[in-house]
Amino acid sequence: MKSGLAAMVIAMLELLEEDVALPGTIRLLATVGEETGEYGAAQLTDKGYADDLDGLVIAEPSGMDKVTYTSRGVIDYHVDSIGKSAHSARPDKGINAIDNLLTYYNEVNELIARFDRKDPVLGGLLHSVDLISGGEQINSIPAKARLSANMRTIPAYPNQMIYKALEDLIHRLNQRPGFHLSITYSYPEEAVPGRPDAPLVRLVQKVGHRVMGKRIIPVGSGGANDGSEFSRAKGNFMSVVIGPGSDTAHEPDEYISIKQYLQSVDFYKEFAVAFLNERK
């Protein structure tokens, strides 16, 4: 992402240096926290920086031969279970918080399986329990336990629909004797819908083919991006993702070729001018 951001900055500087006549305005939105809640994009959106946009290009490392027009959303959530501690020789005197959490685990998997609609590009709803912790010592009935899960959503199932389903399950389980479960959310981002034949996507393909000399393929993304937060803005605009990158994301030796980086600078310059001319 740093390469994409640098390429956009250089593209804007070169447009200024070359005194290119622009029939409109280019705005650079540099955000923080994309990996940990997209709070930079959220702050800029809340302050109105995206309200008057006509289009948004995000420089995530898609590779310059692909343009992402739709992406999954994400929900990270935590379920806390409160029980009652007792000596393991007298489990009848306690309430096992882990047992109750395992009941939730089994029932939530059945619940999520009912969300069986498939997106033609992104696939189905994904749900994985990735962390479970609880208990104090091996000879005591655990009084506390926590489960943490990650969901990757699709446009067919808005996050509010998922929240309601999870909270209804928590409510039903809490009607059972000894159950005391609560749920909290972190990093909730809506899925971003889109069309592969949208004008913004077609323009990316046209300019990209001219600059890179190859076909730019419209794709969907399994990961969330800042476009999810910016979509809350008042304006009616589409966002796409295209940026320099290789298939080494999050690896120790992540890299981007110099050739592709330089091509991305040329692409951003030409795309900005083409987009603004189309909006005249």
Backbone bond lengths (Angstrom), bond angles and torsions (degrees), N, CA, C in turn:
res aa  C-N    CA-C-N  psi(-1)  N-CA   C-N-CA  omega(-1)  CA-C   N-CA-C  phi
1 M - - - 1.465 - - 1.528 111.11 -
2 K 1.322 117.10 -31.90 1.471 119.69 179.10 1.523 110.74 -63.05
3 S 1.324 116.24 -36.68 1.468 119.35 178.36 1.521 110.74 -66.16
4 G 1.334 116.78 -42.74 1.459 120.31 178.45 1.517 111.66 -62.06
5 L 1.331 116.44 -42.52 1.463 120.71 178.66 1.524 110.48 -63.66
6 A 1.336 116.88 -45.81 1.466 120.69 179.16 1.530 110.74 -61.45
7 A 1.339 116.92 -40.01 1.468 120.54 -179.85 1.520 110.79 -63.49
8 M 1.335 117.34 -39.66 1.462 120.26 178.35 1.532 111.42 -65.53
9 V 1.319 115.94 -41.39 1.474 119.78 178.85 1.523 110.18 -62.82
10 I 1.328 116.92 -46.07 1.475 120.65 179.97 1.528 110.20 -63.11
11 A 1.339 116.34 -40.72 1.469 119.96 179.51 1.525 110.84 -59.57
12 M 1.335 116.07 -43.69 1.466 119.52 -179.81 1.530 111.16 -67.33
13 L 1.329 117.50 -40.13 1.463 120.71 178.80 1.525 110.72 -63.31
14 E 1.333 116.52 -40.91 1.465 119.45 -179.30 1.527 111.13 -68.30
15 L 1.325 117.71 -36.22 1.461 120.29 176.13 1.532 110.37 -61.66
16 L 1.335 115.70 -38.95 1.465 119.58 177.40 1.526 111.17 -68.81
17 E 1.324 116.84 -45.39 1.463 120.63 -178.83 1.527 111.78 -62.59
18 E 1.341 115.55 -36.46 1.472 120.34 -178.25 1.530 111.48 -84.97
19 D 1.339 116.13 -0.86 1.464 122.04 177.51 1.533 111.69 54.02
20 V 1.332 115.11 44.69 1.456 121.09 -179.89 1.528 109.21 -71.90
21 A 1.317 116.15 129.95 1.470 120.48 178.86 1.529 109.07 -74.38
22 L 1.302 116.89 119.57 1.463 121.64 -177.73 1.525 109.59 -113.05
23 P 1.341 117.38 119.43 1.471 120.42 177.95 1.519 111.96 -83.09
24 G 1.315 116.33 50.65 1.454 121.43 -178.05 1.512 110.38 166.16
25 T 1.302 116.12 -167.01 1.466 121.60 -174.98 1.522 110.59 -121.77
26 I 1.328 115.47 136.92 1.462 121.84 171.74 1.524 107.34 -105.25
27 R 1.301 116.94 132.34 1.461 120.72 -179.82 1.534 109.15 -120.51
28 L 1.322 116.63 127.33 1.464 121.73 176.02 1.521 108.63 -92.73
29 L 1.327 116.80 120.45 1.462 122.04 176.96 1.528 107.78 -113.66
30 A 1.318 116.31 101.40 1.461 121.62 -179.02 1.525 108.37 -99.72
31 T 1.322 116.82 119.30 1.457 121.05 -171.50 1.522 112.00 -115.17
32 V 1.320 114.94 159.15 1.465 121.88 173.68 1.526 108.47 -115.26
33 G 1.336 116.01 163.81 1.452 120.99 169.03 1.518 116.18 75.42
34 E 1.340 118.30 21.10 1.461 119.25 -178.25 1.528 111.22 -61.81
35 E 1.322 117.03 -34.27 1.466 121.32 -178.43 1.523 112.95 -79.92
36 T 1.324 117.01 -14.58 1.473 119.67 -171.97 1.519 112.55 -128.00
37 G 1.326 116.52 36.73 1.452 119.03 175.25 1.512 115.86 122.01
38 E 1.349 117.17 -0.90 1.466 121.39 178.21 1.539 111.94 54.01
39 Y 1.328 115.87 34.76 1.467 118.67 -174.16 1.525 112.31 -71.47
40 G 1.331 118.53 -23.69 1.464 119.65 175.04 1.521 110.69 -67.09
41 A 1.332 116.52 -46.87 1.465 120.84 176.78 1.523 110.34 -62.94
42 A 1.326 116.55 -37.26 1.467 120.26 179.10 1.528 110.74 -63.58
43 Q 1.340 117.13 -42.64 1.462 120.60 179.97 1.529 111.41 -64.55
44 L 1.339 116.36 -44.17 1.464 119.36 179.80 1.526 111.06 -64.90
45 T 1.337 115.92 -38.78 1.468 119.65 178.17 1.521 110.49 -64.30
46 D 1.333 116.76 -45.97 1.468 120.53 -179.03 1.526 111.99 -63.03
47 K 1.316 116.92 -29.42 1.472 120.72 -179.96 1.538 112.51 -86.38
48 G 1.338 116.72 0.25 1.458 120.31 173.38 1.509 116.29 89.55
49 Y 1.333 118.64 8.46 1.455 120.55 -176.30 1.526 113.60 -66.63
50 A 1.321 118.10 -18.34 1.472 120.98 -178.67 1.523 112.44 -108.16
51 D 1.324 117.66 3.03 1.465 119.89 -173.52 1.525 113.38 -64.64
52 D 1.333 117.73 -30.48 1.461 119.99 -175.86 1.526 112.91 -109.09
53 L 1.326 117.19 20.43 1.461 119.53 179.28 1.527 111.11 -74.24
54 D 1.339 115.42 148.44 1.462 121.98 172.25 1.523 111.34 -103.60
55 G 1.318 116.64 -17.68 1.459 121.85 178.49 1.515 108.91 -169.85
56 L 1.322 115.92 157.16 1.460 120.76 -177.59 1.522 109.71 -138.80
57 V 1.336 116.44 127.83 1.460 122.46 175.68 1.516 107.91 -113.11
58 I 1.317 116.45 123.76 1.466 123.18 -179.11 1.525 108.11 -106.08
59 A 1.330 116.52 132.18 1.461 121.32 -171.21 1.521 113.36 -93.20
60 E 1.316 117.82 29.94 1.464 119.40 173.48 1.532 109.33 -57.93
61 P 1.334 118.36 149.13 1.468 120.68 -175.24 1.533 113.94 -74.54
62 S 1.316 115.29 79.80 1.464 120.54 176.75 1.525 111.08 -81.56
63 G 1.346 115.81 -17.99 1.453 120.80 -163.35 1.510 106.32 89.20
64 M 1.314 118.22 145.90 1.458 120.13 -174.74 1.522 113.15 -83.15
65 D 1.326 117.00 7.24 1.466 120.44 176.10 1.524 112.43 -104.53
66 K 1.348 117.21 5.77 1.457 121.28 -179.88 1.527 109.58 -137.52
67 V 1.325 116.26 146.71 1.458 121.88 174.16 1.521 107.79 -127.54
68 T 1.321 115.80 125.21 1.462 121.60 -179.73 1.518 109.60 -90.12
69 Y 1.336 115.94 123.14 1.469 120.21 -178.16 1.524 112.55 -114.54
70 T 1.328 117.86 -10.15 1.456 121.46 176.44 1.525 107.85 -146.96
71 S 1.332 116.49 148.80 1.468 118.43 -177.30 1.525 110.79 -150.25
72 R 1.299 114.71 156.01 1.457 120.52 176.35 1.525 111.01 -69.57
73 G 1.320 115.07 154.34 1.454 120.71 167.75 1.517 109.38 -93.39
74 V 1.305 116.16 -178.15 1.466 120.24 -178.43 1.525 109.71 -144.10
75 I 1.320 115.66 142.90 1.465 122.71 170.40 1.518 107.21 -134.88
76 D 1.321 117.11 118.16 1.466 122.08 167.11 1.519 106.98 -100.07
77 Y 1.319 116.98 131.59 1.461 118.42 179.13 1.524 111.18 -140.54
78 H 1.333 114.76 161.31 1.460 122.03 -178.20 1.531 108.70 -131.31
79 V 1.313 116.22 133.99 1.464 121.56 173.98 1.523 108.07 -113.45
80 D 1.328 116.26 121.66 1.465 121.77 178.34 1.522 109.09 -103.64
81 S 1.316 114.64 134.51 1.455 121.98 179.27 1.528 109.50 -116.07
82 I 1.326 116.01 125.82 1.463 121.22 178.30 1.523 108.56 -110.17
83 G 1.327 115.52 125.11 1.462 121.31 177.97 1.521 110.82 -119.62
84 K 1.306 115.22 -144.52 1.468 120.45 179.32 1.518 108.33 -142.72
85 S 1.329 115.42 127.48 1.455 120.59 -177.42 1.521 111.44 -75.08
86 A 1.322 115.16 144.10 1.463 121.98 175.81 1.525 107.75 -159.44
87 H 1.313 116.75 163.13 1.455 120.93 176.59 1.519 108.58 -66.88
88 S 1.328 115.85 140.57 1.458 119.29 -177.40 1.526 112.70 -65.18
89 A 1.348 116.95 -15.93 1.464 119.29 174.80 1.526 111.74 -76.20
90 R 1.341 116.53 -16.33 1.469 121.50 178.35 1.527 109.90 -129.74
91 P 1.342 116.91 64.87 1.468 119.18 -178.00 1.527 112.99 -63.17
92 D 1.336 117.03 -20.90 1.464 120.15 179.78 1.524 111.61 -66.58
93 K 1.344 117.69 -19.00 1.461 120.82 179.92 1.536 112.81 -87.85
94 G 1.338 116.21 -7.31 1.468 119.68 -177.86 1.526 112.03 -117.44
95 I 1.312 114.96 179.49 1.467 122.83 173.23 1.533 106.15 -128.48
96 N 1.320 116.16 117.87 1.456 120.98 -173.28 1.533 110.70 -80.90
97 A 1.325 116.15 106.79 1.468 121.66 -177.66 1.524 111.57 -64.97
98 I 1.329 117.20 -31.77 1.467 120.22 179.44 1.521 110.70 -70.20
99 D 1.340 117.22 -42.75 1.467 119.84 177.83 1.530 110.99 -56.53
100 N 1.326 116.56 -44.32 1.464 120.26 -179.29 1.534 111.66 -65.99
101 L 1.328 115.00 -35.75 1.459 119.17 177.59 1.530 110.79 -67.24
102 L 1.325 117.32 -37.89 1.462 120.83 177.98 1.526 111.24 -66.70
103 T 1.317 116.89 -32.73 1.470 120.04 173.99 1.520 109.83 -61.80
104 Y 1.330 115.68 -45.38 1.468 119.46 176.37 1.521 110.28 -59.87
105 Y 1.312 117.54 -45.10 1.468 122.31 -178.61 1.528 111.13 -54.33
106 N 1.318 116.48 -47.88 1.462 120.52 -178.73 1.528 111.54 -66.15
107 E 1.323 116.55 -41.57 1.464 119.36 -175.56 1.525 112.14 -76.53
108 V 1.329 118.36 -31.78 1.464 118.98 179.80 1.524 110.59 -68.95
109 N 1.319 117.31 -33.73 1.463 119.16 177.64 1.525 111.09 -65.50
110 E 1.322 116.82 -38.30 1.463 119.93 175.03 1.524 110.79 -65.78
111 L 1.334 116.44 -38.51 1.460 121.02 -179.85 1.525 110.88 -63.86
112 I 1.326 117.23 -48.62 1.459 120.90 -176.42 1.526 111.00 -64.89
113 A 1.331 117.17 -30.63 1.465 120.62 179.70 1.530 111.96 -62.52
114 R 1.336 117.07 -21.00 1.469 119.92 179.00 1.528 112.17 -75.76
115 F 1.308 117.07 -19.30 1.465 120.67 175.41 1.530 107.29 -83.73
116 D 1.307 115.60 76.21 1.461 119.96 -167.62 1.522 114.60 -102.05
117 R 1.335 117.66 8.07 1.460 119.23 177.85 1.529 109.73 -70.48
118 K 1.329 116.41 140.89 1.462 121.35 -179.88 1.522 110.63 -110.52
119 D 1.319 116.29 134.87 1.451 120.86 171.34 1.530 107.89 -81.03
120 P 1.343 118.76 135.65 1.464 119.61 -176.06 1.525 114.05 -63.10
121 V 1.317 117.25 -21.02 1.467 120.57 -179.56 1.524 111.63 -108.41
122 L 1.327 117.09 -44.66 1.462 121.62 -172.51 1.531 113.26 -89.31
123 G 1.323 117.04 -20.55 1.459 119.65 -176.48 1.517 111.44 89.78
124 G 1.330 115.91 -155.16 1.455 120.91 -175.16 1.517 113.87 -93.79
125 L 1.321 114.34 176.45 1.460 122.15 175.55 1.525 109.49 -66.15
126 L 1.323 117.13 134.97 1.468 121.69 179.95 1.522 110.04 -113.51
127 H 1.327 115.76 138.23 1.459 121.24 -179.56 1.522 108.33 -142.78
128 S 1.311 116.77 124.86 1.466 119.66 178.47 1.521 110.39 -139.14
129 V 1.322 115.50 129.80 1.469 121.70 173.63 1.524 106.92 -85.23
130 D 1.334 116.32 118.13 1.459 120.56 -170.48 1.527 114.33 -112.68
131 L 1.334 117.27 -16.93 1.460 120.02 179.64 1.521 109.48 -141.60
132 I 1.326 116.69 134.99 1.466 122.20 170.86 1.528 107.42 -138.17
133 S 1.324 115.96 131.53 1.462 119.93 177.16 1.520 108.58 -142.87
134 G 1.346 115.38 155.08 1.459 118.37 178.10 1.520 112.12 169.66
135 G 1.316 114.19 166.48 1.456 120.20 177.80 1.507 113.30 88.08
136 E 1.346 115.12 159.19 1.465 121.25 -179.61 1.524 111.84 -113.84
137 Q 1.323 116.02 -42.51 1.464 119.97 178.99 1.521 108.15 -156.56
138 I 1.342 115.22 165.07 1.458 119.64 -167.70 1.528 113.54 -71.45
139 N 1.334 118.03 -19.26 1.468 119.37 -178.17 1.529 112.34 -109.55
140 S 1.356 116.47 24.37 1.465 120.64 177.76 1.527 109.83 -127.89
141 I 1.325 116.18 140.99 1.462 120.74 172.21 1.525 107.79 -66.53
142 P 1.332 118.01 126.85 1.473 120.18 -174.20 1.527 112.38 -69.85
143 A 1.320 115.57 132.04 1.459 121.30 178.73 1.524 112.50 -93.58
144 K 1.335 117.34 -15.44 1.460 120.71 -179.18 1.525 110.04 -140.74
145 A 1.314 115.04 146.15 1.467 120.98 174.18 1.520 108.39 -155.86
146 R 1.324 116.08 152.48 1.471 120.68 -179.94 1.524 109.93 -137.59
147 L 1.309 114.94 138.89 1.465 123.63 174.55 1.523 108.35 -118.82
148 S 1.335 117.21 135.25 1.460 121.54 177.84 1.519 108.88 -125.10
149 A 1.322 115.87 133.78 1.458 120.78 -175.52 1.521 110.60 -134.04
150 N 1.325 114.39 156.29 1.461 122.30 178.00 1.519 108.54 -121.51
151 M 1.338 115.39 132.95 1.460 120.76 176.43 1.521 109.61 -120.77
152 R 1.326 115.30 143.11 1.454 121.98 174.00 1.527 106.63 -117.72
153 T 1.323 115.17 112.13 1.452 120.85 -169.71 1.529 111.38 -95.98
154 I 1.326 116.15 168.86 1.455 122.93 178.02 1.531 108.19 -126.96
155 P 1.342 118.16 160.76 1.475 119.74 -176.20 1.524 114.25 -56.88
156 A 1.334 118.33 -27.64 1.467 120.94 -178.37 1.521 112.42 -65.53
157 Y 1.344 117.59 -21.93 1.455 121.58 -177.41 1.527 109.74 -124.61
158 P 1.333 117.63 89.32 1.473 120.30 177.24 1.523 110.85 -57.78
159 N 1.321 115.19 153.30 1.468 119.50 -176.17 1.523 113.06 -57.47
160 Q 1.335 117.57 -36.71 1.462 119.64 -179.33 1.528 111.49 -60.23
161 M 1.318 116.95 -34.26 1.460 120.93 177.40 1.526 110.88 -64.81
162 I 1.328 116.14 -39.50 1.468 120.99 178.53 1.525 110.49 -69.42
163 Y 1.337 116.84 -43.65 1.466 120.05 178.40 1.522 110.74 -55.30
164 K 1.327 115.99 -46.54 1.467 120.08 -177.09 1.523 110.99 -62.45
165 A 1.323 116.49 -42.71 1.460 119.80 -179.71 1.529 111.51 -63.29
166 L 1.332 116.55 -44.40 1.467 120.12 179.98 1.529 111.09 -66.20
167 E 1.325 116.03 -42.58 1.469 119.44 -177.92 1.521 111.73 -69.68
168 D 1.331 117.06 -33.19 1.472 119.80 175.24 1.522 110.44 -64.88
169 L 1.340 116.62 -39.62 1.466 120.10 177.98 1.526 110.53 -64.01
170 I 1.327 116.86 -45.16 1.470 120.76 177.48 1.526 110.21 -58.11
171 H 1.332 116.54 -44.23 1.470 120.69 -179.47 1.527 110.99 -62.18
172 R 1.326 117.20 -43.75 1.472 120.51 -179.64 1.528 111.17 -63.64
173 L 1.324 116.19 -42.95 1.470 118.90 -179.26 1.520 111.26 -66.39
174 N 1.325 116.53 -34.81 1.466 119.77 -179.21 1.528 112.74 -70.11
175 Q 1.321 116.78 -9.27 1.471 119.15 174.22 1.525 111.53 -78.99
176 R 1.322 116.63 -13.83 1.462 121.03 179.99 1.537 109.90 -81.62
177 P 1.315 117.49 147.83 1.479 120.68 179.91 1.529 111.61 -58.81
178 G 1.310 116.38 132.46 1.459 121.81 174.40 1.518 115.23 85.51
179 F 1.343 118.62 -4.67 1.456 120.84 -178.55 1.534 110.50 -90.29
180 H 1.331 115.37 131.13 1.459 121.61 174.70 1.530 106.84 -142.28
181 L 1.340 115.79 85.66 1.457 121.91 -177.46 1.523 109.95 -110.35
182 S 1.312 116.62 147.85 1.468 122.04 173.98 1.517 108.26 -140.50
183 I 1.348 116.26 153.36 1.460 120.80 -177.55 1.526 110.05 -127.34
184 T 1.318 115.93 139.66 1.464 122.67 174.84 1.523 108.21 -133.13
185 Y 1.338 116.01 157.22 1.460 121.47 -176.38 1.523 110.42 -120.09
186 S 1.327 114.91 150.37 1.461 120.78 170.39 1.524 107.17 -143.40
187 Y 1.331 115.64 150.53 1.461 122.38 178.69 1.529 113.03 52.87
188 P 1.338 118.68 51.41 1.469 118.56 175.03 1.528 111.46 -86.99
189 E 1.315 117.30 122.09 1.458 121.86 177.75 1.525 109.40 -132.25
190 E 1.325 116.21 135.83 1.456 120.49 179.30 1.531 110.64 -73.05
191 A 1.335 115.30 150.34 1.457 120.58 170.93 1.530 109.16 -65.86
192 V 1.325 116.21 150.65 1.458 121.82 -179.18 1.528 108.81 -107.22
193 P 1.338 117.88 113.28 1.462 119.49 177.43 1.523 110.96 -78.98
194 G 1.315 117.31 167.50 1.459 120.55 177.76 1.515 110.50 -179.62
195 R 1.343 114.95 171.48 1.462 121.70 179.94 1.528 108.98 -125.23
196 P 1.334 116.95 136.16 1.470 118.57 179.46 1.520 113.21 -68.89
197 D 1.353 116.87 -17.52 1.465 120.08 -179.95 1.526 112.47 -102.39
198 A 1.338 117.51 13.93 1.466 120.98 179.68 1.532 109.72 -64.17
199 P 1.344 117.85 148.67 1.475 120.75 -178.76 1.526 113.51 -54.34
200 L 1.348 116.90 -38.45 1.471 119.37 -179.14 1.528 110.36 -65.29
201 V 1.318 117.21 -40.50 1.468 121.21 179.26 1.526 109.92 -65.91
202 R 1.332 116.42 -43.30 1.461 119.93 -179.54 1.520 111.91 -62.91
203 L 1.331 116.01 -37.63 1.466 119.10 179.06 1.526 110.69 -67.97
204 V 1.339 117.06 -40.05 1.467 120.33 175.26 1.526 109.95 -58.09
205 Q 1.326 116.85 -43.56 1.459 120.43 -179.33 1.532 111.14 -64.54
206 K 1.320 115.66 -42.61 1.465 119.96 -178.17 1.532 111.43 -64.25
207 V 1.335 116.21 -49.78 1.463 119.70 -179.66 1.525 110.69 -68.72
208 G 1.329 116.20 -40.58 1.458 120.08 -179.77 1.522 112.52 -61.45
209 H 1.321 116.40 -40.59 1.472 119.93 178.74 1.527 110.36 -64.28
210 R 1.320 116.03 -38.50 1.463 120.33 -179.89 1.531 111.02 -67.86
211 V 1.334 117.30 -39.88 1.469 120.70 -176.21 1.521 111.82 -81.73
212 M 1.338 116.65 -45.40 1.462 120.30 -174.78 1.514 113.45 -92.63
213 G 1.329 117.18 -15.90 1.456 120.00 179.85 1.509 113.99 72.55
214 K 1.331 117.03 23.89 1.464 120.37 179.03 1.524 109.58 -147.97
215 R 1.322 115.86 163.72 1.455 121.20 -179.70 1.522 110.32 -71.79
216 I 1.318 116.70 135.77 1.460 122.43 177.13 1.532 107.62 -98.16
217 I 1.312 116.82 120.07 1.463 121.81 -171.42 1.524 110.56 -94.67
218 P 1.342 118.82 126.16 1.470 121.22 175.10 1.531 109.90 -73.10
219 V 1.325 116.90 132.35 1.464 121.14 -177.35 1.532 109.91 -139.41
220 G 1.335 115.30 166.57 1.451 122.19 170.18 1.513 109.51 -103.96
221 S 1.323 116.31 162.03 1.461 121.01 -177.81 1.526 110.59 -123.24
222 G 1.326 115.30 135.61 1.460 120.35 176.47 1.511 113.20 -77.76
223 G 1.324 117.61 -14.30 1.455 121.77 -179.99 1.514 111.58 -103.06
224 A 1.321 116.17 156.58 1.464 121.25 177.13 1.524 109.55 -80.77
225 N 1.335 116.59 161.39 1.461 121.57 174.90 1.523 109.39 -146.03
226 D 1.330 115.97 173.43 1.468 121.19 -175.70 1.528 113.36 -59.26
227 G 1.327 117.21 -19.88 1.455 119.96 178.47 1.511 112.91 -57.29
228 S 1.331 116.85 -28.09 1.462 120.75 178.91 1.517 111.19 -62.43
229 E 1.330 117.25 -45.38 1.465 120.34 178.27 1.523 111.36 -70.28
230 F 1.330 117.28 -43.54 1.458 119.85 -178.57 1.530 111.92 -64.62
231 S 1.329 117.76 -22.74 1.463 120.37 179.48 1.526 112.13 -67.14
232 R 1.329 117.24 -13.10 1.472 120.38 177.18 1.532 112.37 -78.47
233 A 1.327 116.84 -8.49 1.464 120.60 -177.45 1.531 110.69 -64.52
234 K 1.329 115.83 162.94 1.462 121.17 -176.29 1.526 113.05 -72.11
235 G 1.329 116.80 -26.82 1.458 119.96 -177.32 1.520 112.56 -71.79
236 N 1.329 115.16 161.10 1.456 121.56 177.47 1.525 107.99 -105.85
237 F 1.321 117.39 96.63 1.450 121.54 -176.75 1.526 109.77 -145.50
238 M 1.309 115.09 160.79 1.465 121.60 177.90 1.517 109.43 -106.63
239 S 1.324 116.34 149.54 1.456 120.79 173.58 1.527 109.45 -117.42
240 V 1.319 115.39 146.30 1.460 121.67 173.75 1.520 108.51 -131.26
241 V 1.311 115.49 160.53 1.462 121.33 178.89 1.515 108.86 -118.57
242 I 1.319 116.42 120.98 1.460 121.37 171.51 1.526 107.83 -151.77
243 G 1.320 115.77 124.67 1.458 119.56 -177.75 1.512 111.08 -161.00
244 P 1.318 117.25 159.46 1.465 120.91 -179.96 1.523 110.89 -66.15
245 G 1.322 115.83 139.84 1.463 119.53 179.82 1.511 111.42 177.91
246 S 1.315 115.34 162.60 1.467 121.46 175.90 1.523 108.35 -121.65
247 D 1.308 116.30 177.60 1.460 121.10 -177.91 1.524 110.45 -84.86
248 T 1.349 116.02 45.78 1.473 120.62 -176.95 1.522 111.42 -128.93
249 A 1.331 117.15 23.14 1.465 120.45 -175.59 1.522 111.53 -56.42
250 H 1.336 115.87 133.48 1.462 124.98 176.56 1.530 113.19 67.52
251 E 1.324 117.53 12.42 1.464 120.31 175.68 1.528 109.62 -91.27
252 P 1.350 117.72 159.85 1.477 119.68 -177.85 1.520 113.10 -58.63
253 D 1.335 117.61 -35.54 1.456 121.11 -177.87 1.532 110.99 -110.41
254 E 1.312 116.07 42.92 1.472 120.21 177.10 1.523 109.12 -57.11
255 Y 1.335 116.06 135.67 1.464 118.40 -176.94 1.527 110.24 -147.34
256 I 1.331 114.73 164.72 1.460 123.76 174.10 1.520 107.07 -136.69
257 S 1.328 116.22 134.95 1.464 118.90 -178.66 1.521 110.22 -69.92
258 I 1.309 116.02 145.48 1.467 121.03 179.13 1.519 110.18 -62.32
259 K 1.337 117.10 -39.57 1.462 120.82 -179.99 1.529 110.65 -59.23
260 Q 1.333 115.93 -46.67 1.462 119.16 -178.46 1.526 110.86 -66.93
261 Y 1.320 116.53 -38.18 1.464 120.13 177.95 1.524 110.91 -60.10
262 L 1.331 117.21 -47.41 1.459 120.87 -179.89 1.530 111.20 -65.01
263 Q 1.331 116.44 -36.35 1.468 120.06 175.65 1.525 111.04 -62.98
264 S 1.330 116.11 -37.07 1.464 118.99 -178.84 1.529 111.04 -66.01
265 V 1.331 117.57 -35.86 1.468 120.16 176.39 1.524 109.62 -61.10
266 D 1.337 116.54 -47.11 1.467 120.69 178.75 1.526 111.07 -62.41
267 F 1.330 115.68 -39.64 1.471 119.21 -179.75 1.525 110.90 -62.28
268 Y 1.331 117.43 -49.39 1.467 120.38 -177.66 1.528 111.26 -60.90
269 K 1.325 116.78 -38.18 1.469 119.67 177.85 1.525 110.76 -63.71
270 E 1.326 116.44 -51.17 1.458 119.91 -176.33 1.526 111.37 -67.95
271 F 1.311 115.73 -37.26 1.463 118.43 -178.97 1.530 110.86 -65.74
272 A 1.327 117.18 -42.77 1.466 120.74 -179.11 1.528 110.47 -59.41
273 V 1.329 116.67 -46.02 1.452 120.16 -179.15 1.531 110.93 -65.63
274 A 1.350 116.62 -42.95 1.468 120.62 -179.52 1.510 110.86 -64.60
275 F 1.329 117.09 -41.53 1.462 120.42 -178.20 1.525 110.74 -65.25
276 L 1.319 116.88 -45.73 1.461 120.36 -178.46 1.529 110.98 -66.29
277 N 1.316 117.03 -36.63 1.465 119.30 178.15 1.536 111.41 -66.67
278 E 1.325 116.53 -34.09 1.463 120.19 177.65 1.529 111.50 -70.08
279 R 1.329 116.20 -26.44 1.473 120.24 -177.35 1.519 112.55 -85.54
280 K 1.345 117.59 -6.48 1.475 120.07 -177.30 1.533 111.37 -61.36
